[in-house]
Amino acid sequence: MSKKMVENKKKSNQKKMTLAIKIIKSKKSGFYTFEKKMLSNGEVNIFFLKK
């Protein structure tokens, strides 16, 4: 295989990832905390719907 064929195969296996940051208010102290996760683009909406 040529180099271009190998590079194209590697690119097709990669997923686009997003850093999702959700702000959560603590019930006990009232302070805000941040929840950070690296997710694929399809899972981002599910992450923000959870409480």
C-alpha positions in Angstrom: 0.0 0.0 0.0 1.1 3.5 -0.6 1.5 6.0 2.2 -1.6 7.9 1.3 -3.8 4.8 1.5 -2.5 4.0 5.0 -3.0 7.7 6.2 -6.6 7.7 4.8 -7.4 4.5 6.7 -6.1 6.0 10.0 -8.2 9.2 9.5 -11.4 7.2 9.0 -11.1 5.4 12.3 -10.8 8.6 14.3 -13.8 10.1 16.1 -14.4 13.8 16.7 -14.4 14.4 20.4 -15.8 17.4 22.3 -14.9 18.6 25.8 -18.2 19.1 27.6 -18.3 21.2 30.7 -21.4 21.2 32.9 -21.9 23.6 35.8 -23.5 22.0 38.9 -24.7 23.8 42.0 -24.1 22.0 45.3 -27.2 21.6 47.4 -25.3 21.6 50.7 -23.0 24.6 50.3 -24.4 26.5 47.4 -21.1 26.6 45.6 -20.8 25.8 41.9 -18.7 22.9 40.6 -17.7 21.9 37.1 -18.1 18.4 35.6 -15.8 17.9 32.6 -15.9 15.0 30.2 -14.4 14.2 26.7 -17.3 12.8 24.6 -18.0 12.0 21.1 -20.3 14.4 19.3 -23.4 12.1 19.6 -23.1 11.8 23.4 -22.9 15.5 24.2 -26.7 16.1 24.2 -27.2 13.1 26.5 -24.6 14.4 28.9 -26.4 17.8 29.3 -29.8 16.2 29.7 -28.8 14.2 32.8 -29.2 15.9 36.2 
